[in-house]
Amino acid sequence: MSKPPRPATDGEARWALLVLFVVALFNYVDRSLLSILQVPIKAELGLSDAQLGALTGLSFALFYASAALPLARLVDRWRRTWIMAAALAVWSGMTALSGFATGFITLMLFRIGVALGEAASVPATHSLLSDYFRPNWRGTAFAVWAFASPIGIMLGVFSGGWLTEELGWRNSFAVIGLAGLLLVAPLILLREPLRGQSDEGGTPAAVEPPPLREAIARLWGSVAFRLLVAGTTLQGFAYVSLLNWSPSFYARVHELPLSEVAVWAALIIGVGGGGGALLGGAIVDRLARQDRRWYGWAPATTCLLAAPFGLIQFLTPSTDVSIAVGFVAAFLAGAYVAPVNATAQSLVPPSMRGFTSAVLLLIPTIFGAGLGPFLTGVASDVFATYLGLGASSLRYALALILLASVAAAAFLFRMGGHLGRGPSGATV
């Protein structure tokens, strides 16, 4: 039997965070599995770098972001835990079916299926976490949840590399996809909290979401939100490109075997990016208790610092130096995730949180996460074809993409100034 919505206890909030964290792990494992499997898939199916970039970025992002908006409207109206359970079943099933791909078109269709399933996960999760945790703890809660992204990518890269050597790339998709289906039951049984129960000075209430036009007008009217979207888009452009292309970079430029690539790329993404995601939210919560503008200033600082470290990672001829600096670059590049998500949820009422999360996905995903890996692949093809750079073409393509982090820092710093002085707590 389902449990009716009511105010959730602290214990239920912690349990919900654990379940949502594990679900997010599989979200990113399924999403990132293709990045480590690019080498055998490219060889067997005869794909170009531009096609691989489209599969890991553009084709996935377009459908992922587009589906997020209508699904988010459902999230703001219906039981969020059940929506997530259905979405999990869809994306895990499509991941398993990816092993039957016969070429670029069929693999793209399965990737689109994964994207459509995963599109409901983030809006529902953001909405739930905002109702489970008070504003001055949301950065920390979002940081714990965001930790699933690099850890999930790490597990996807590592397990994909290991499974491919043991079972082949097709069976790797099947094993990972079927494993995700085991989480459907815990999601269905998860307690659904009352909307708005954790807002400062607020009371739990069932409030109908505003009409679509009114919701869009409210978001567009917020200068802070517009700057937040711009900064998140630009940093996503650089960060997702780094995550998607790092395994191929070390395999092709530094000529490491796939088994070794899987280990190092997984550790850089998991330990480096994971540390940034986890500590980024916890640190900004502490800073913002004195001045909420740190919700913009802190991620701006880490985005700016990520660019020079990334340049060293991709341009140094030393494999050891590249790997060592790669941990720092990933840490700094991933630290923006929790602060920007927590800030977005604090800018709107509870009835708009799913929709706000979807908007924060739409533009950054299409123009950031979607175009980033795709344009990196295009740049690599151009450098290889017209400049004769060979395998090093990917090195310079990734270095070029880092300019987006510098631009992201400028927008996020300005966004912080629009949050107003004073400690965090109440919505801003």
N, C-alpha and C positions, 0 to 999 in steps of 0.2 A: 504494500500500500504506500502511496506517496504521502509525504509529510507536508501539511499546509504551511504557507509562509508565516513566519513569526520572527521576532527579534532573535538573532543567533547569539549564543554565549561565546565567551572567549575561547573555550575549548573547541566548539564547533567551528569557529573562525580559523583556528590553527589547523584543524583537520581538513577543512576546505582548502586552505592554502597548500597543504601537502598533496591533496588529490589533484588540484589544478596545476601544481608544479609537475607532477608525473605525467599528466595529460599533455602539458606543454612540451615535456621531454620528447614524447612520441611525435608531436607536431613537428618539431625541428629535426628529429631523426629522419622522419619520412621526407621532409622537405629537402634536407641536405644530402640525402643518400646519393643523389645523382652526381654531386660534385666529385666524390671520390671514385665513382664509377665512370667518369668521363673517358678515362684512358681506354678501358676495354670496350666501352660502347662506341667510341669514336673509331676504334680499329675494326670492330665487327660490322657496324652499320654505315661506315664511311661518311661521317658527319664532319662539317667544317667547324671552326671556332665560333663563327657567327651563329650557326645552328645550335651549338652547345650553349652559347650565351643566351639565345632565345629560350631554350628549354629550362635553363637554371634561373632565368630572370624574366624576360619580357612576356612570354606566353603564360607563364605561371602568374605573374604579377597582374596582368590585365584582368584576368578572370577572378583572381583572388580579391582584388580591390573592388571591382565592379559588383561582385556578389555581396561584399561586406555591407553595403548600404541598405539594400532591402532586408537582408538578414538581421541587421542591427535594429531596424524598426520592429521586427518580431521580438528581438531580445528585450526591447523597452516595453513590450506588452505581455509576453508570455513567460512561461517558466524557463528560466535560463539554463538550469542544469539539464533538463530534458533536451533542449535545443543542442547543447554541446554533445550529449550522448549520441544523438542522431548524426551530427556532423562528424564525430569521431569514427563512427561506423563507415561513413562514406569515404573519408580520406584514407583510412586504413585499407579498405577494400580496393580502392584504386591504386594504392601503392603496391599491393600484392599483384594486381593485374598488370602492372608495368613490366613484369618479367616476360610477358607475352608479346612485347613490342617487336615489330618486324622492320621498322624504319622510322624516319623522323616524324612522319605524320601520326602514326599510331602511338609513338611514345609521347608526342605532344598532347594527344587526346587524353591519354591517361594522366598526364601531368595537370591538364586542365581539370580533370575530375578530382585530383588531390586538392587543387586550389579551391574549387567550389566547396569541398567539405571543410577545409581549414578556415574558410572565410568567416564562419560563425564563431570560431573559437575565441579570438582576441576580443571582439566587442562584448561577448558574454562574460569572459574572464574579468575584463576591466570593470564592468558593471558590478559583478559579484564582489570583487575585492574592495571596491569603494563602499559597499554596503556592509562588509564584514569589519573594516578597519577605519578608525578615526582619521581625520585629515593629517594630524601630525605624526601618524605612523604609516601613512600610505606609501611614502617614498620607500620605507623599509620593506613593506609587504610587496610592493611592485618590484623591488630589487631582488627579493627572494624568488619571485615568479620569473623575473627576467633572467635570472641565473640559469633557468632551464634552456634558454636559447643557446648560449655557447656550449653548455654541457650536452644538450641534445645534438648540436652540430658535431661536437667532439665524438659522441657515441656513434652518430651516423657515419662519420668519416672512418673511425676506427673499426666499427663492426662491419661497415661496407667493405673496407680493405681486407679484413680477415675473412669474411664470408665469401668474398669474390675468389680469393685464392683457394678456399676449401670447396665451395659449391658452385662458383661461377656467378656472374652478375645477375643473371635472370632469377636464380634461386634466392639471391640476397634480397631482392625486392619482395619475394613471396614470404620469406621468414619474418622480415621486419613488419610487413603489412599485417600479417595474421596475428603477430604478437600484440599489436595495438588494439585489436578487438577485445582483449581481456579487460580493458578499462571501461567498457561501456556500462557494466553493472554498477561499479562504484559511483559513477556520475549520476546514474538514475536515482540512487539512494541518497545522494548528497542533500543536506538541508538547504532549502531555498530561503534566504533572509528577506526581511521586509525592505523595500526600497527606501533609502534615506535614513535608515536606523542609526547610522554612525556619524551623520553630519553634526557639526558643532551647533548646539542650540536647536537642533531640529527634532522632529518626532516622526516615527515610522508612519508612512502613509502610502496609500495606493493612488498615485497621481497619473492621469493619462498623459502620454507624451504630447507635446504641442504638434500642430500640423507641420508637414514637411517644410513648407515655405517659411513659416515662423522660425522653425529650428535652424534652417540655413541662414536666415537673416540675423539671428542671434549670434551665431558663430562668426559670420562675416563682419558683424559689427564690433567684434572684440579684436582690437589691435594686437593684444598679447597672443591670441590664438592664431592670427594670421602669421605673425613672426615665428611662432612655435612650429607651424606647419612648414614654413620655408626652411627653417634650420634643420628640422627633422628630415625633410626631403633631401637636402644636400648631404647631410651626414650619412643617411641611409644609402645614398648613391655611392659613397666611398666605402662604407663599412661592409655592405653586402657584397660588393665587388671583391673586397679583400677576402671575405669568407669563402665565396664561391670559387675563386681562382687560385687561392693559395696552394691547394693540393697539386693542381696542374703546374703551377709555378715551380715548385720544388722538384716535381718529376721531370719537367722539360728543361728548365734553365739550369738547375743544379744536378740533374741526372740521378736523382735518388730512386732506388727501387720502390715499387708501389707499397710494399709492406712497411718500409721505413717512412715513406711519405705519410701513410695512414697514421703512424705513431706521432710524428712531429707536428703535422698539421692539426691532428686532434688535440694535442697538448697545447699548442699555441691558441687555438680557438677556445678550448675548454678552460685551461688554467689562466691564460692571459685575458681573453674576452670575458670569461666567466667571472674572474676577479673584478674586472671593471664594472660589469653589470651588477654584481652583488654589493661591492663597496660604494659604487656611485650613488645608489639610492640611500644607503645608510648614512653616508657622509653628508649628503645634501640635506637630509632630514635634520641632522644636528646643526648644520649651519643655518638652515631656514628657521629654526626655532628662535633665532635672534633677528633674522632679516630674511623674509620670504623671497627677496630678489635673487638669492643664491640658487633658487630653482632654475634660473636662467644662466647666471654667471658661472656656476660650477660646470655644467656641461659645455658651455662655451670655451672654458679654459682647457678642458680635456680634448675637445675637438681640435683646437688650435695646436696643441702639443702633439697630437697624433700624426700630423703631417710630416714633420721632420724625421720622426722615428720611422715612419713608413717608408720614406725615401731611402733611408739607410738600409732598411730591410730588403728592398727590392733592387737597389743599385749596387750594393756591395758584392764583390766577386767571391767573398768568403762564405761558404755554406754555414759554418759555425756562427759567424757574426750575424748573418741573416736570421738564423733561428733564434739566437739570444735576443736580438733587438725586436724580433717579431712578437715576443711575449709582451714587451712594453707597448709596442704599437697597438696590439689587439686590446690590451688593458685600457689604454686611453681612448681608443676608437669606440669601445663598447660601453663606456661609462655614462653615455647620454641617455640610454634607453629608459631606465627607471625614472629619472627626474622629469623627462618630457611627458611620459605617460601619466605620472601622478599629477603634474601640473594641469594637464588637459582635463582630467576628471574634476579638479577643484574649480575650474572655470565655469561649470555648468550645474544645473539642478539634477537631482537623481533621475528624473524622467527623461533626460537627454543623454545619459552616460553611454549607453550602447551606441547611439547614433554618433556621438562625438568621437568615440573610439574608432568607428568605421570611417569617419571623415579623415581622422588622423592616419588611418591606413590607406585611404584611397589615393591621395596625391603623393605622399611619400613612397607608397608601394609602386605605383605606376611609373612615376618620374624618377624615383630614387632607386628602390630595390629592383624595379623592372628594367629601367634603362641602363643602370650602372653595369651589371654583368654583361648585358648585350653590347653596349658601346665599348666596353673593355675588350670583348671578343672581336668587334669590328676593327678597333684600333690595332689590335694584335695582328689581324689579317692584313691590314693596310701596311703596317710597319714591315711585316715579313715579305709582302709582295712587291712593294714599291721602294723600300729602303734596303731590302736584302738582309734584314737582321736575323732571319732564321728563328731559332728557339728563343733568342733574346728579345724578340718582339713583344712577348708577354711581359717581360721585365719593365720595359718603357711604357707600355700601355697602363700597367698598374700604377707606376709612378705618376703618370699624367692625371689619373683619376683622383689622386690625393688633393688636388687643388680644391675639390668640393668641400673638404673638411675645413679649410681656411674660411671659405665663404659661409659655411654653417656656423662657425664661431661668431661671426659678425652678427648674424640674425639672432642667435640665441642670447648674446650679450644684450642686445637691444630689447629682446623679449623680457629679460629679467628686470629691466628698468620700468616696464609697464605693469609689473606685479604689485608695485607699491611698497612703501616701507612697512616695517612691523613684523612681528613673529608670525610663523605659519600657525594654522589652526582653523580659522574660519575660511570659507571659500573666498577666492579673490576675484 
